[in-house]
Amino acid sequence: MSASVEKQCLNCVHSNGDFDKCYCLYKGKVPFDGVCRKYKLDLLKIKPRPPINLNTDDIVIERI
C-alpha cells in the first residue's frame, strides 16, 4: 500500500465509500476515518491527484 493513502473506512472494500454515511459490511455504521482489522484497501475508491500543469516554456528538448 502506498504511504500517501491513509487507512480509512472510506477506502475499504467492505464499506459503501460514502463520506457522510459510511456503512461497513461487518460493523454497520462507522466513522469514515475509522479503521478495523478487516480493513482492505479498495483502489477504485481512491481519488487521484490532479494533474500537474506544465508550461511549454519549461520543457527543453535538446537535439543530439
N, C-alpha and C positions, 0 to 999 in steps of 0.2 A: 504494500500500500504506500502511496506517495506521502511524504512528510507534510505536504501542503493541505491534505484532506484530513480534517478532524473527524474523530469517531463521534457521530451523532445519530440519533434515531431517525432523523430526517433522511439520511443517506443509506439506511439499512434496507436489505432485501425484504425483511419481514414487516416493514411499515408501509403505509399508504403514501408517504412522501409529502404530506400536506403540512405546510408551515404552521397554520393556525390550529388545526385539529389533527395532530399526529396520532395515528392509531396503529398499535403493534398487534401482530397475529397472536403472539403469546401473552403479552402483558395487558392488552387493552389500550386505554387512553394513556399516553405518555407525553412528557415534555419533548419538544423537538430536539433539544440539545442533550437529552439523556442518552445513556448507553447501558447495555447489559451484556452478559456473557454470550448470548445468542447473536450478537452483532455480526453482520456480514455485509461488507461494502457492496452496494449496487452502483456500478459505474454509470448506468444510464440516468441516475438521479442527480449526478453532479453537474452543475452549470459550468461550462468552460469559461476561461478568462476571455475578455475582449481582445481582439487582435491588435497588434502594435501598429500604429500609423507611422509609416516611413515616408520621408520626403525623397523625391527623386534626386534632389541636390546632395543628399547624404550618401548616396550609393556611388561608389567609384569602381569602374571596371577598367583594368589595365590590359593592354594588348601585349601579347607575348611575342 
